[in-house]
Structures are given as C-alpha cells and as structure tokens.
Amino acid sequence: MRQKQRISRRSISRHQQFQDQDNTNKLELLKQVLNVRQEEETELNEQNGYQSDYTLSDFSVQDVYSLQELRFLTTQFSEQCKDFSMRTWKHEMAAQEDYSNILVNTKASLEPLIRYLNNFEVQLKELSLQMEFLQERSNELNQQIEQKNKINRKLAPIVNDLVIPPKVILSVLNDNIDASWTKNIIFIKEKQQLLSKYTEQDELQIKCSPMVVKVLELLKLTVVERSRDFIINQIKLLRKPNCSSQVIQKQLLDCKLIYSFLKENSPELATQLRKAYAYTMRWYYHQNFSKYLYSLERLEYRTVPRDVLLGETVDSQLHVNEYLNLGTRAELINSHSTLMPAQIAETNQLSYYIETGFNNFNGALLDNVSTEYLFLSQFFELYKFDEVNDLFKLIFQPTFTIGINYTKNLIRGTFDIYGVLLCIRLSQLYDYELQHRKIPVMDDYINLQLINLWPHFQIIIDENCESLKKAVPKLAVQLHKTKNTLIPLVLTQQFGQLIAGLLKLTTHKVFETEQTEPLTVGVSRLSNEFEAALTKLSSSFKDSNQKELFFYNNFYLVLTMLSDDGKFAHDIVNHFEKLLQAYKS
C-alpha cells in the first residue's frame, strides 16, 4: 500500500515541479503542524489505551513536496481517520456502556449504604440533640446535688443529734437491765441536752422538736419505771435466805447510773428507794451477825480466873506458867488471819482465848462495813460525810450494839490480861485499817469498844497489884524459913513473864508510840509494886550481902526475860539494868 502511495506521489510531483518559493515555505509550516498533531494524537491514543492501524507516520510527510500532494494525502488520511473514528467511537461506546453498567450496579450496591448513611446522619443528629439534653439535665442535677449537699451539711448534725433509733427504744423497753442497758440512760441524757441546746436557739426552728420531746419523755418515764422495779427486786432478794449482799451490791453497782437517773428525774422516788434499801440492810446485817454471833458463842473459851494473878498460889484449872507465857497469841495482831466461818465455829471442838471470838466478829464486821460504805458512796452518790454517816448509822446501829454486848460478855469476869490487851490492840488495828481505807464511819464503834476494854484492863492491873501486896506476908514467911537467896522467887518468874508478854504487845508499828496509854501506867505500877514487894521481902535477911544477892538474882531473872524491842520496852529494860547494876557486887 505504501508503494502505491509513493507512486502516486511521484506522479503528482511530475505535474508540480515548478513551485514557487512561497508555497515551499507554507508547506514546511504545514509539515511542522502535522508532525505536532501526529505526536499529540499518538500520545493521546497511548493514554487512552488505543492503538491505530493508520498514522500520519505511515505517510511520509517528509516526502511531500507540494500542496497538491499534500491535499491528496490529506484526503486519503481523512477517510482513514473517519474509518478509524468510527471504530474508535464504537469501541468508546462499548466501553461507555460497560462503565454505565458498572455505575448502575455500583449505584444499586451503594443504595443501602447511602440509605444507612442518611439514616445514621439523622440518628446522629437526634443523638446529638439527646446528648445536649442530657448535658443540660446533668448540669441541673449537679446543681440540685450541690444544693442538697449544702442542706445535708447543715441538717445532718441536727438530724444526728435529734434522731432516736428504734433499736434504742426497743432496748429500753425489752432488754435486761445490766451494765450495757445503762448506755440507754447516757443516750437519753445526751439527747435531752442537745434538744435543750437547739430549743434555746431562737433562729433555729425545728418542727420535729415537740415529737422528739414527747418520745424522750416517754423513754424517760420508761427508764424510771424499769429502774424502780429493778431496784425493788434487788432489795427483795436481800430478804431471801442465804442471799449474799455482795452479789446484789455488785449487780447494783454495775447499773449505778439508774439511781443517778432516778435522783435527777424523780428525787422523791429515789429517796424512798434509798430508805427501803437502808432498812432492808439494817435487817440483813442484824440477822446475819446475830447468826454468826450464835456460832461464835458455841466455841469453847478458856476461862482465866483470878488464880493467874501475881502472887496467887492456889492451883487452878489453867496452869499459871502456861498462861503467863504469851507464846503464839501475839501472832494474831501481826498477821492477817482468815476469819472462821459459822459452820466451822459451830462444830469446832478446840478451845480458844477471848481474842479469837473478838477478832472473828469484829473482823467480819470491818469487812462488811468497808464494803457497805463504798457501796453507799458510789451507788447513792453520797459525797457529804453527814449524809453517808447518817445512813450508815441507820444500817449498822443494831449490829454495833450486838458487837458491844458481845465484847462485854467476853471480858465479863475474866482475868485474862493478855486477852483484853489483844482485844484492845485489835481494835486499834481496825481503826488504823479504816483510816488506811479512808472509811471514817466506824470510829464511834471502835471508841466504844476501847471504852469497855481499857477500864477492864486497868481492873486486872489493879487486881495484880493487890495480889502482889497480899502475897508479901506469905512469901516472907517462906523466906524466913528457907533463908535461900540464890534461887529467885516464883513471884519474880511470874512477874517477868507477865511484863515480857505485855511488852511484846507494844512493839507493833501501829501502837508502839502510845506512851500515854493505860498500858504504860499499868506496867509502871506493876514494876513499882514488884520492887516494893522485893524490898519488903528483903527484910527477912539481916545480912546486907544477902539482901543485895537477893535483889540481884531476882532482878537478873527479870532482865533475862525482857526484850528491848520498842521504845517503851527499851525504857523498862534500862530501868532494870540500872537496878541490877546497883546491887551488883
């Protein structure tokens, strides 16, 4: 085909050999234009993915030398282009149809997504509106919460102060009265104080105040009623046989707030209950100590007749030397001995001196007095001495009378100087113990005991002095017959034992400083009477050496028996040492 074209170009060129220069220039310009267009079309086709079978390159434009040839070539090229354009158009249409089908299918596929997105957009707008509404609502709620918090901060203390839990009400009504139940009393007192504080504030008006006042008043009346019944029941228990007052008192002390509450809210009732308790305990102590005294009276007591007096020579049931030897009797005031129970006292077959019965009765009385005094002070809240002393006397006066009469019976007709002095020392120990415990309500009783004991002790001293005087004539007759100056008198031995025993009872820390008591005077009187008796007896010896030897042997025996423990004993020992030195050859 190219060959044919070349032939045609040659034929054309024969007819146009004579072209002017102007046409040549136009032709060159056209070639440049055509070449540019060719390059553009080729590039465009390559970009569009098409490849033409005919291009301008197939026609050697460089070989065109005339316009006629160029027109000819252009005409043929236009026909070819039309043919090519038709094919291209069909191809483009087919591709366009494919694209249209793809678009239709794609659009059909995207319709649900579009609807979903449209619906999502609508929902998103609604959700946005709801979120805005919730935000506004949240702000409103936050403001309301803040306001409520402010109100709560103001009202919470008031509510907590005035609220009365149902648990407390049920406890006041139904629980047993014990130490834990008294917490309800503390609760009611606190509520009453708080309510009074709020009602006094004029700027604070509490609408529930009347209701709270009514509930508290009902609770107060209930507590008063239950407390009254509880105390009455405990008092009734004291009248039952074999009932221990310590157990009842402990139960009352565990709930001592109930009486304090009664005293504040019902003073008259509290006074009546206190009197009821006092009279009940008056009967209780009188009954129990009467029974205990009956048991102590069944003990066998050693009788100490006048035969044990100094200078007596008549045989008695109780050997004089055995009696005058104090032995272990002094241990009673130096040790805290256990009191004898009533059951043992009733069946005990041993014999005792009078200080045993005295110590058991008054020791038990001392313990009960201490316990009762502390109970009266703590439970009834008696802080003034006159109040507690009056109530104490009301309770113990009959019992004290029993104790005084018992002491009188013990010492009546006895010449047991040791026993009487031991009872005196025990009374002084009781007084010391009461001072140590700070219980001053038994002083009158102890003083009354001493008032009964000291005179009897002086009576026994007087009897010994008289007995010494009466013994001198008999002893003088014996000395006149024997003329024995080496052996001390039996009277001297008895005197030494008696003085040694009495001095042992002055060495206790409680009463060793008592220099003005009747014991000091009594020992001095006995010493003087003994020295006077020896002086009278020495007249039986005419020889002065015998007299001095007589004095020396008797004073030496006395000195060996004495101990210088204590100031008073030391003075007595010094006195006899001086006498001994005076007659020492």
Backbone torsions as a table, in degrees:
resi	resn	phi	psi	omega
1	MET	NA	-37.6	178.3
2	ARG	-65.6	-33.3	179.8
3	GLN	-65.4	-43.0	177.6
4	LYS	-60.3	-42.4	-179.6
5	GLN	-61.4	-43.3	179.4
6	ARG	-62.0	-38.9	178.3
7	ILE	-62.6	-41.9	-179.2
8	SER	-64.3	-38.8	-178.6
9	ARG	-66.8	-37.8	178.7
10	ARG	-64.4	-41.0	-179.4
11	SER	-65.1	-37.2	179.0
12	ILE	-68.4	-39.0	-176.8
13	SER	-66.1	-23.9	178.3
14	ARG	-67.6	-36.3	-178.9
15	HIS	-79.3	-11.2	-175.7
16	GLN	-128.1	47.2	179.5
17	GLN	-75.1	-28.2	-175.4
18	PHE	-102.8	83.6	176.1
19	GLN	-107.4	144.3	178.9
20	ASP	-78.9	167.3	-177.6
21	GLN	-66.1	-31.0	-179.5
22	ASP	-64.7	-40.7	179.1
23	ASN	-66.9	-34.8	179.4
24	THR	-60.8	-41.7	179.9
25	ASN	-65.2	-41.6	178.3
26	LYS	-63.1	-37.3	-179.5
27	LEU	-66.2	-41.2	178.7
28	GLU	-61.5	-41.3	179.1
29	LEU	-63.5	-40.9	179.9
30	LEU	-64.4	-39.7	178.8
31	LYS	-59.6	-42.2	-179.4
32	GLN	-64.0	-40.5	-180.0
33	VAL	-66.0	-44.7	-178.4
34	LEU	-65.0	-40.8	178.5
35	ASN	-61.7	-40.6	177.9
36	VAL	-63.4	-44.5	-179.4
37	ARG	-63.3	-38.9	179.5
38	GLN	-60.8	-44.4	-179.9
39	GLU	-64.3	-39.3	-179.6
40	GLU	-67.0	-43.0	-179.5
41	GLU	-66.0	-39.5	-179.5
42	THR	-63.3	-44.4	179.4
43	GLU	-64.1	-39.8	179.2
44	LEU	-65.2	-42.8	179.9
45	ASN	-63.6	-39.7	179.3
46	GLU	-65.1	-38.3	177.8
47	GLN	-66.6	-36.2	-178.7
48	ASN	-83.3	-4.8	177.9
49	GLY	83.9	15.2	-179.9
50	TYR	-108.5	151.4	177.4
51	GLN	-132.8	117.6	-176.5
52	SER	-87.3	146.2	177.3
53	ASP	-77.4	-22.4	-178.4
54	TYR	-122.7	127.5	175.9
55	THR	-131.7	166.0	179.3
56	LEU	-66.4	-17.7	179.0
57	SER	-72.2	-23.7	177.3
58	ASP	-65.2	-28.4	176.0
59	PHE	-97.4	115.8	-176.9
60	SER	-69.4	93.5	-178.9
61	VAL	-67.3	-26.4	-179.4
62	GLN	-66.8	-21.1	-179.0
63	ASP	-88.6	-2.6	-179.6
64	VAL	-81.2	129.7	-176.5
65	TYR	-122.1	-1.0	-179.1
66	SER	-147.9	161.2	-179.8
67	LEU	-68.9	-36.0	-179.2
68	GLN	-62.6	-45.1	178.7
69	GLU	-62.9	-37.7	179.7
70	LEU	-66.9	-40.9	178.7
71	ARG	-63.3	-39.1	-179.2
72	PHE	-63.5	-46.9	-178.9
73	LEU	-64.6	-36.8	-179.4
74	THR	-66.9	-37.2	179.8
75	THR	-63.8	-48.3	178.3
76	GLN	-61.7	-39.3	-178.9
77	PHE	-66.4	-35.4	178.7
78	SER	-65.4	-39.0	178.3
79	GLU	-64.9	-43.2	178.5
80	GLN	-63.6	-38.0	179.0
81	CYS	-65.4	-37.7	178.6
82	LYS	-62.9	-44.8	179.1
83	ASP	-61.5	-43.0	179.0
84	PHE	-65.3	-40.6	180.0
85	SER	-63.7	-36.6	179.1
86	MET	-63.9	-46.8	179.7
87	ARG	-63.9	-39.8	179.4
88	THR	-64.4	-38.9	-179.4
89	TRP	-64.7	-42.3	178.8
90	LYS	-62.8	-43.5	178.7
91	HIS	-62.1	-40.8	179.1
92	GLU	-65.5	-39.4	-179.9
93	MET	-65.1	-42.3	178.4
94	ALA	-62.2	-42.8	178.7
95	ALA	-64.6	-36.7	-179.7
96	GLN	-66.6	-38.2	177.6
97	GLU	-64.0	-40.6	177.0
98	ASP	-61.0	-43.4	178.4
99	TYR	-62.2	-39.4	-179.9
100	SER	-64.2	-43.2	178.6
101	ASN	-62.1	-42.3	178.4
102	ILE	-61.8	-41.8	180.0
103	LEU	-64.2	-40.9	-180.0
104	VAL	-63.4	-46.2	179.9
105	ASN	-63.8	-41.6	179.5
106	THR	-63.6	-42.4	179.0
107	LYS	-63.2	-40.6	178.5
108	ALA	-63.5	-37.9	178.8
109	SER	-70.6	-32.4	-177.1
110	LEU	-84.0	-12.0	-178.7
111	GLU	-56.6	-48.1	178.3
112	PRO	-61.1	-39.4	179.2
113	LEU	-64.5	-39.5	178.7
114	ILE	-64.1	-45.5	178.1
115	ARG	-61.4	-42.7	178.9
116	TYR	-60.5	-43.3	-179.6
117	LEU	-66.3	-39.8	177.1
118	ASN	-62.8	-44.4	178.8
119	ASN	-64.2	-40.7	178.0
120	PHE	-61.5	-39.2	178.7
121	GLU	-64.0	-41.3	178.4
122	VAL	-63.8	-46.9	179.3
123	GLN	-62.8	-37.8	178.7
124	LEU	-62.6	-39.7	176.5
125	LYS	-64.3	-43.0	178.2
126	GLU	-62.9	-43.8	178.6
127	LEU	-61.6	-38.9	177.8
128	SER	-62.3	-42.0	177.1
129	LEU	-63.9	-41.8	178.4
130	GLN	-63.8	-40.5	178.0
131	MET	-62.2	-40.7	176.9
132	GLU	-63.0	-40.5	178.1
133	PHE	-64.3	-44.0	178.8
134	LEU	-63.8	-37.4	178.2
135	GLN	-63.0	-43.7	177.6
136	GLU	-64.2	-42.3	179.5
137	ARG	-64.8	-39.9	177.8
138	SER	-61.7	-42.0	178.0
139	ASN	-62.3	-41.1	177.8
140	GLU	-63.3	-44.0	179.6
141	LEU	-64.0	-39.8	177.7
142	ASN	-61.4	-40.1	177.3
143	GLN	-65.1	-42.6	178.5
144	GLN	-64.0	-41.0	178.5
145	ILE	-62.9	-42.5	179.2
146	GLU	-62.6	-40.6	177.4
147	GLN	-64.8	-42.0	178.7
148	LYS	-65.3	-38.0	177.6
149	ASN	-62.7	-40.8	177.1
150	LYS	-61.9	-43.2	179.0
151	ILE	-65.1	-41.8	179.9
152	ASN	-63.2	-39.8	178.9
153	ARG	-62.8	-30.1	178.3
154	LYS	-84.0	-38.9	-173.6
155	LEU	-89.5	-26.7	-175.7
156	ALA	-56.5	-47.4	177.9
157	PRO	-60.5	-38.5	-179.6
158	ILE	-67.6	-44.1	179.6
159	VAL	-62.9	-44.8	179.4
160	ASN	-63.5	-33.3	179.9
161	ASP	-73.3	-32.2	-172.8
162	LEU	-103.5	-14.3	-176.7
163	VAL	-70.0	141.9	177.4
164	ILE	-119.6	105.4	-176.6
165	PRO	-64.2	145.3	175.4
166	PRO	-59.6	-29.3	179.4
167	LYS	-60.5	-38.2	179.4
168	VAL	-68.5	-42.3	-179.9
169	ILE	-62.4	-44.8	179.0
170	LEU	-64.7	-36.9	178.7
171	SER	-65.7	-42.3	178.8
172	VAL	-62.3	-36.3	-175.2
173	LEU	-81.6	-38.1	-165.5
174	ASN	-117.7	-28.6	-173.4
175	ASP	-70.2	154.1	175.2
176	ASN	-69.0	146.6	-179.2
177	ILE	-80.8	115.4	176.8
178	ASP	-151.3	-165.6	-177.4
179	ALA	-62.7	-37.7	-179.5
180	SER	-71.8	-31.0	-179.9
181	TRP	-66.4	-29.8	-179.5
182	THR	-66.6	-14.5	175.1
183	LYS	-62.7	-27.7	176.4
184	ASN	-64.6	-35.2	177.9
185	ILE	-65.0	-43.3	177.0
186	ILE	-60.9	-40.9	179.6
187	PHE	-61.9	-45.7	-178.6
188	ILE	-64.9	-41.7	178.2
189	LYS	-61.2	-43.0	179.9
190	GLU	-64.0	-41.8	179.6
191	LYS	-65.2	-38.4	177.7
192	GLN	-63.8	-41.4	178.6
193	GLN	-65.7	-42.8	-179.9
194	LEU	-66.4	-41.3	179.1
195	LEU	-64.0	-39.9	177.2
196	SER	-62.8	-38.1	179.5
197	LYS	-64.3	-42.1	-178.5
198	TYR	-73.1	-36.8	-179.8
199	THR	-69.5	-24.3	177.6
200	GLU	-76.0	-15.7	179.7
201	GLN	-87.8	110.4	-176.9
202	ASP	-67.7	-33.0	-176.6
203	GLU	-74.8	-12.3	-177.9
204	LEU	-109.8	108.7	-179.8
205	GLN	-104.7	113.1	-178.1
206	ILE	-106.3	117.4	-176.5
207	LYS	-69.3	-27.9	-176.0
208	CYS	-85.9	1.5	-176.7
209	SER	-57.0	-47.1	179.1
210	PRO	-58.7	-38.7	179.3
211	MET	-66.5	-43.1	179.0
212	VAL	-63.8	-41.3	178.8
213	VAL	-61.1	-41.4	-179.6
214	LYS	-65.4	-44.4	179.9
215	VAL	-63.9	-43.9	178.9
216	LEU	-63.9	-36.9	178.5
217	GLU	-65.4	-41.5	177.3
218	LEU	-64.9	-41.4	177.7
219	LEU	-64.0	-39.7	179.6
220	LYS	-63.3	-44.3	178.8
221	LEU	-64.2	-37.5	178.3
222	THR	-65.7	-43.0	178.3
223	VAL	-63.3	-42.0	178.7
224	VAL	-61.6	-44.5	-178.5
225	GLU	-65.3	-47.2	-178.7
226	ARG	-67.9	-35.7	177.7
227	SER	-65.9	-42.1	177.7
228	ARG	-59.7	-47.8	-179.3
229	ASP	-63.1	-38.1	-179.4
230	PHE	-65.2	-46.2	-179.5
231	ILE	-65.0	-40.6	179.0
232	ILE	-62.7	-41.8	179.1
233	ASN	-64.0	-39.2	178.2
234	GLN	-67.0	-37.0	177.7
235	ILE	-66.2	-38.8	178.5
236	LYS	-64.0	-35.0	179.7
237	LEU	-63.5	-28.2	-179.6
238	LEU	-65.5	-22.3	-178.8
239	ARG	-89.5	-1.3	177.3
240	LYS	-81.9	148.3	-179.6
241	PRO	-62.9	146.0	176.3
242	ASN	58.7	31.1	177.8
243	CYS	-94.0	132.2	179.8
244	SER	-89.6	123.8	179.6
245	SER	-67.8	-30.0	179.9
246	GLN	-62.9	-37.0	179.0
247	VAL	-66.3	-45.4	179.4
248	ILE	-63.8	-43.2	-179.2
249	GLN	-65.0	-36.4	177.7
250	LYS	-64.5	-41.9	177.9
251	GLN	-63.6	-38.7	178.5
252	LEU	-69.6	-39.2	179.2
253	LEU	-67.1	-32.5	176.1
254	ASP	-63.6	-24.6	-179.1
255	CYS	-118.9	35.3	-173.5
256	LYS	-65.3	-16.9	177.6
257	LEU	-65.4	-23.3	-177.9
258	ILE	-66.7	-38.4	178.9
259	TYR	-72.0	-37.3	176.3
260	SER	-60.0	-40.3	178.3
261	PHE	-66.8	-40.8	176.9
262	LEU	-63.0	-40.2	-178.5
263	LYS	-64.0	-33.7	-179.6
264	GLU	-78.9	-39.4	-171.5
265	ASN	-101.6	-20.1	177.6
266	SER	-148.0	76.2	-175.0
267	PRO	-59.6	-38.9	-178.3
268	GLU	-64.6	-43.4	177.6
269	LEU	-63.1	-40.4	179.2
270	ALA	-62.3	-40.4	178.9
271	THR	-65.3	-41.5	178.9
272	GLN	-63.7	-41.1	178.6
273	LEU	-66.2	-37.2	178.4
274	ARG	-64.9	-41.5	177.4
275	LYS	-65.1	-41.2	178.6
276	ALA	-60.7	-41.2	178.0
277	TYR	-65.8	-43.4	-177.3
278	ALA	-61.6	-45.6	-179.4
279	TYR	-69.6	-33.5	176.8
280	THR	-66.1	-43.9	178.6
281	MET	-69.8	-29.9	174.7
282	ARG	-59.8	-47.3	177.3
283	TRP	-66.6	-39.9	-176.3
284	TYR	-61.8	-50.9	-178.3
285	TYR	-67.9	-38.2	179.5
286	HIS	-63.2	-43.4	-179.8
287	GLN	-65.3	-48.5	-174.6
288	ASN	-70.5	-40.2	178.7
289	PHE	-73.6	-26.8	173.7
290	SER	-66.2	-42.0	177.2
291	LYS	-65.4	-40.9	-179.9
292	TYR	-67.0	-38.8	177.5
293	LEU	-63.7	-38.1	177.4
294	TYR	-60.7	-39.5	178.5
295	SER	-68.0	-40.8	179.8
296	LEU	-67.2	-34.2	180.0
297	GLU	-68.9	-18.0	178.1
298	ARG	-82.8	-6.9	173.5
299	LEU	-67.2	152.1	176.8
300	GLU	-90.6	116.7	-179.3
301	TYR	-101.6	140.1	178.2
302	ARG	-75.1	125.4	177.7
303	THR	-82.2	136.0	178.9
304	VAL	-119.7	95.0	-177.9
305	PRO	-79.8	-176.5	-178.6
306	ARG	-71.9	-6.5	179.8
307	ASP	-64.6	-17.0	-178.6
308	VAL	-87.7	1.7	179.2
309	LEU	-68.8	154.4	-179.5
310	LEU	-61.7	131.1	177.3
311	GLY	91.8	-8.9	178.4
312	GLU	-75.8	137.0	-178.8
313	THR	-117.8	-2.6	-178.2
314	VAL	-75.4	133.6	178.3
315	ASP	-66.8	143.2	179.4
316	SER	-132.7	170.8	179.2
317	GLN	-63.6	-31.0	179.4
318	LEU	-104.3	119.4	-178.7
319	HIS	-63.4	136.6	-174.0
320	VAL	-64.9	-46.3	-178.1
321	ASN	-64.2	-36.3	177.7
322	GLU	-65.0	-39.0	-179.8
323	TYR	-71.0	-45.5	-175.5
324	LEU	-67.2	-20.1	174.9
325	ASN	-79.1	106.7	-174.6
326	LEU	-60.6	-40.5	175.6
327	GLY	61.7	-130.5	-175.0
328	THR	-88.8	2.9	-178.0
329	ARG	-64.3	-30.0	-179.1
330	ALA	-70.0	-17.9	-179.3
331	GLU	-65.6	-18.1	-178.5
332	LEU	-62.3	-33.0	-178.5
333	ILE	-92.8	-7.4	-179.4
334	ASN	-105.0	-0.6	-179.3
335	SER	-140.1	154.0	177.9
336	HIS	-92.1	88.4	-177.7
337	SER	-77.0	151.6	178.6
338	THR	-76.1	136.8	-179.8
339	LEU	-72.5	150.1	-176.4
340	MET	-85.2	123.5	176.8
341	PRO	-65.7	157.5	-177.1
342	ALA	-64.1	-37.4	-178.6
343	GLN	-63.2	-39.8	179.1
344	ILE	-70.9	-39.6	-179.5
345	ALA	-61.0	-35.0	-177.6
346	GLU	-73.1	-25.9	-176.3
347	THR	-111.1	2.0	-176.7
348	ASN	-74.8	130.8	-178.4
349	GLN	-101.4	-0.7	-179.9
350	LEU	-79.0	162.3	178.0
351	SER	-106.3	146.0	-174.9
352	TYR	-135.5	160.2	170.9
353	TYR	-85.7	171.0	-171.3
354	ILE	-66.4	-27.3	-177.8
355	GLU	-65.4	-22.9	179.2
356	THR	-67.4	-49.0	177.8
357	GLY	-64.0	-41.2	179.4
358	PHE	-60.9	-44.7	-177.7
359	ASN	-67.4	-40.1	-178.9
360	ASN	-66.1	-44.9	-178.5
361	PHE	-67.8	-51.4	-175.2
362	ASN	-74.4	-29.0	174.0
363	GLY	-65.1	-42.7	176.1
364	ALA	-64.7	-39.4	178.2
365	LEU	-63.7	-40.5	179.2
366	LEU	-61.4	-44.8	-179.8
367	ASP	-63.9	-42.5	179.6
368	ASN	-69.1	-36.4	177.1
369	VAL	-63.2	-44.1	179.8
370	SER	-61.6	-45.8	-179.6
371	THR	-63.9	-43.8	-177.1
372	GLU	-68.1	-39.3	179.7
373	TYR	-62.5	-45.5	178.8
374	LEU	-63.8	-38.3	179.0
375	PHE	-65.8	-45.6	-179.8
376	LEU	-60.7	-40.8	-178.3
377	SER	-68.4	-40.0	-174.1
378	GLN	-83.4	-47.5	-174.3
379	PHE	-74.7	-47.6	-177.7
380	PHE	-88.1	-1.7	176.4
381	GLU	55.6	51.7	177.8
382	LEU	-98.4	100.0	-175.9
383	TYR	-98.5	-15.1	177.0
384	LYS	-90.2	137.6	-175.9
385	PHE	-62.5	-40.3	-178.0
386	ASP	-61.6	-40.8	-178.8
387	GLU	-64.3	-50.7	-177.3
388	VAL	-70.0	-31.9	179.8
389	ASN	-69.0	-41.0	178.2
390	ASP	-63.8	-44.7	179.2
391	LEU	-66.4	-36.5	179.8
392	PHE	-65.5	-43.9	178.8
393	LYS	-63.6	-39.0	178.0
394	LEU	-59.1	-37.1	-176.9
395	ILE	-78.6	-44.0	-167.9
396	PHE	-102.9	-3.6	-176.5
397	GLN	-57.6	-46.7	177.6
398	PRO	-62.4	-37.0	179.7
399	THR	-68.6	-39.2	176.9
400	PHE	-62.5	-38.0	178.3
401	THR	-62.3	-40.6	176.9
402	ILE	-61.0	-43.9	-179.3
403	GLY	-63.9	-41.1	179.3
404	ILE	-65.4	-44.0	179.6
405	ASN	-65.3	-35.6	178.5
406	TYR	-65.3	-40.8	177.9
407	THR	-63.9	-41.0	178.4
408	LYS	-61.8	-40.3	179.0
409	ASN	-67.1	-35.3	-179.5
410	LEU	-66.1	-41.0	-173.4
411	ILE	-93.6	-5.8	-177.5
412	ARG	-66.1	122.2	175.5
413	GLY	75.9	2.4	-178.8
414	THR	-93.4	149.4	174.4
415	PHE	-113.9	24.3	179.5
416	ASP	-80.2	88.8	-177.6
417	ILE	-66.4	-33.5	176.5
418	TYR	-66.0	-44.1	-178.8
419	GLY	-61.6	-43.7	179.4
420	VAL	-64.8	-44.1	179.9
421	LEU	-66.2	-35.7	176.3
422	LEU	-64.8	-38.9	175.9
423	CYS	-62.7	-38.1	177.3
424	ILE	-64.3	-45.6	-179.4
425	ARG	-64.7	-38.1	177.1
426	LEU	-63.7	-40.2	177.7
427	SER	-63.0	-40.3	177.6
428	GLN	-66.2	-36.2	175.7
429	LEU	-65.3	-39.5	177.2
430	TYR	-61.4	-42.9	179.6
431	ASP	-63.3	-42.1	177.9
432	TYR	-63.4	-42.3	-180.0
433	GLU	-65.4	-38.9	177.6
434	LEU	-65.1	-39.2	176.0
435	GLN	-65.3	-38.9	178.1
436	HIS	-64.3	-38.1	178.1
437	ARG	-82.4	-5.5	-179.1
438	LYS	61.2	49.8	178.1
439	ILE	-123.0	97.9	-171.7
440	PRO	-94.2	18.6	-170.5
441	VAL	-97.0	0.4	-177.3
442	MET	-110.5	8.9	-175.9
443	ASP	-62.5	-41.9	-178.1
444	ASP	-63.3	-40.1	179.9
445	TYR	-64.6	-45.9	-179.4
446	ILE	-65.6	-41.0	178.0
447	ASN	-62.0	-38.1	178.4
448	LEU	-67.7	-35.5	175.5
449	GLN	-63.2	-45.0	180.0
450	LEU	-65.9	-33.7	177.9
451	ILE	-63.0	-33.1	177.7
452	ASN	-81.9	-31.1	-173.6
453	LEU	-83.6	-44.3	-177.2
454	TRP	-62.0	-44.7	177.9
455	PRO	-60.1	-38.8	179.2
456	HIS	-67.6	-35.7	175.8
457	PHE	-62.4	-42.4	178.5
458	GLN	-65.3	-34.8	177.6
459	ILE	-62.4	-42.1	179.5
460	ILE	-66.9	-38.0	175.4
461	ILE	-60.8	-44.3	179.0
462	ASP	-61.0	-42.3	-180.0
463	GLU	-63.9	-37.5	178.1
464	ASN	-67.8	-39.9	177.8
465	CYS	-63.2	-43.6	178.5
466	GLU	-65.6	-38.0	179.3
467	SER	-65.5	-36.1	176.2
468	LEU	-62.0	-44.5	-179.5
469	LYS	-62.4	-42.0	-177.9
470	LYS	-71.1	-25.3	-177.4
471	ALA	-79.3	-16.8	-175.1
472	VAL	-61.3	-48.4	-178.9
473	PRO	-59.6	-42.9	-179.3
474	LYS	-64.3	-43.2	-179.3
475	LEU	-68.3	-32.9	179.2
476	ALA	-64.8	-39.1	177.9
477	VAL	-63.4	-43.5	-179.8
478	GLN	-63.8	-42.3	179.9
479	LEU	-66.6	-36.5	179.8
480	HIS	-63.7	-32.2	-179.9
481	LYS	-79.1	-44.2	-173.4
482	THR	-85.2	-35.3	-176.1
483	LYS	55.7	33.0	-176.2
484	ASN	-96.7	115.2	179.7
485	THR	-104.1	-7.6	-176.3
486	LEU	-85.4	-32.7	-177.4
487	ILE	-93.0	122.3	177.8
488	PRO	-63.6	159.0	179.9
489	LEU	-71.8	152.0	172.6
490	VAL	-62.7	-34.4	177.4
491	LEU	-60.7	-39.3	179.0
492	THR	-63.5	-41.5	178.2
493	GLN	-63.2	-43.7	178.8
494	GLN	-63.7	-43.0	179.3
495	PHE	-62.9	-44.7	179.7
496	GLY	-61.1	-43.0	178.1
497	GLN	-63.5	-42.2	-178.5
498	LEU	-65.7	-47.3	-179.2
499	ILE	-64.9	-40.4	179.2
500	ALA	-62.5	-41.2	178.5
501	GLY	-65.3	-41.9	179.5
502	LEU	-65.8	-38.8	180.0
503	LEU	-68.1	-32.0	176.8
504	LYS	-61.8	-28.4	-178.8
505	LEU	-87.2	12.6	175.6
506	THR	-115.3	2.9	-173.2
507	THR	-95.4	2.6	179.6
508	HIS	-74.9	147.5	-175.7
509	LYS	-62.7	-23.8	-176.0
510	VAL	-75.6	-40.7	-171.7
511	PHE	-125.0	16.5	-179.9
512	GLU	-73.5	-16.1	179.5
513	THR	-92.4	1.9	-179.5
514	GLU	-77.5	93.7	-177.1
515	GLN	-96.0	-11.5	-176.8
516	THR	-110.4	6.9	-178.4
517	GLU	-77.0	165.3	-177.3
518	PRO	-59.4	-23.3	179.4
519	LEU	-62.2	-42.4	179.7
520	THR	-61.6	-44.0	179.2
521	VAL	-66.7	-40.0	-179.0
522	GLY	-65.1	-43.6	179.0
523	VAL	-64.9	-39.5	178.2
524	SER	-63.5	-40.2	178.5
525	ARG	-64.7	-42.9	178.7
526	LEU	-63.2	-41.4	179.1
527	SER	-63.4	-42.8	179.8
528	ASN	-64.6	-42.6	179.5
529	GLU	-66.2	-37.2	179.3
530	PHE	-67.1	-43.5	178.4
531	GLU	-64.3	-38.6	178.2
532	ALA	-65.4	-38.4	178.6
533	ALA	-65.2	-42.4	178.2
534	LEU	-64.4	-36.7	179.2
535	THR	-63.8	-43.0	178.8
536	LYS	-66.2	-39.1	-179.2
537	LEU	-70.7	-28.0	-179.7
538	SER	-67.9	-16.0	178.4
539	SER	-68.3	-11.8	177.4
540	SER	-72.1	-16.6	-179.9
541	PHE	-106.3	126.6	179.5
542	LYS	-84.8	-28.8	180.0
543	ASP	-78.9	129.3	-179.9
544	SER	-64.6	-33.4	178.0
545	ASN	-65.0	-39.5	177.4
546	GLN	-64.4	-38.9	177.8
547	LYS	-62.3	-47.1	-179.7
548	GLU	-62.6	-41.2	177.9
549	LEU	-64.7	-36.5	177.2
550	PHE	-62.4	-48.9	178.6
551	PHE	-62.8	-44.0	-175.9
552	TYR	-62.0	-46.7	-177.6
553	ASN	-63.8	-40.5	-178.7
554	ASN	-72.5	-42.7	178.2
555	PHE	-67.8	-34.3	178.7
556	TYR	-64.6	-41.2	178.2
557	LEU	-62.2	-42.3	178.3
558	VAL	-62.9	-43.3	-177.0
559	LEU	-65.1	-35.6	179.3
560	THR	-68.5	-22.9	-179.8
561	MET	-85.0	-20.1	-173.2
562	LEU	-88.4	152.9	174.0
563	SER	-121.9	142.3	-176.0
564	ASP	-95.6	30.0	175.8
565	ASP	-73.6	122.8	-179.3
566	GLY	95.2	155.3	-175.7
567	LYS	-66.6	-45.6	-177.9
568	PHE	-65.1	-42.7	177.6
569	ALA	-62.6	-37.4	178.6
570	HIS	-63.1	-39.0	178.3
571	ASP	-65.4	-41.2	179.1
572	ILE	-65.1	-43.1	179.1
573	VAL	-62.0	-43.2	178.2
574	ASN	-61.0	-37.7	179.8
575	HIS	-62.7	-46.6	-179.0
576	PHE	-73.1	-28.3	174.2
577	GLU	-64.7	-39.8	177.3
578	LYS	-64.8	-40.8	177.0
579	LEU	-63.2	-39.8	-179.8
580	LEU	-65.7	-40.2	178.8
581	GLN	-67.0	-31.1	-178.7
582	ALA	-67.7	-31.4	-177.2
583	TYR	-106.2	11.6	178.8
584	LYS	-82.5	126.8	-176.5
585	SER	-83.7	NA	NA
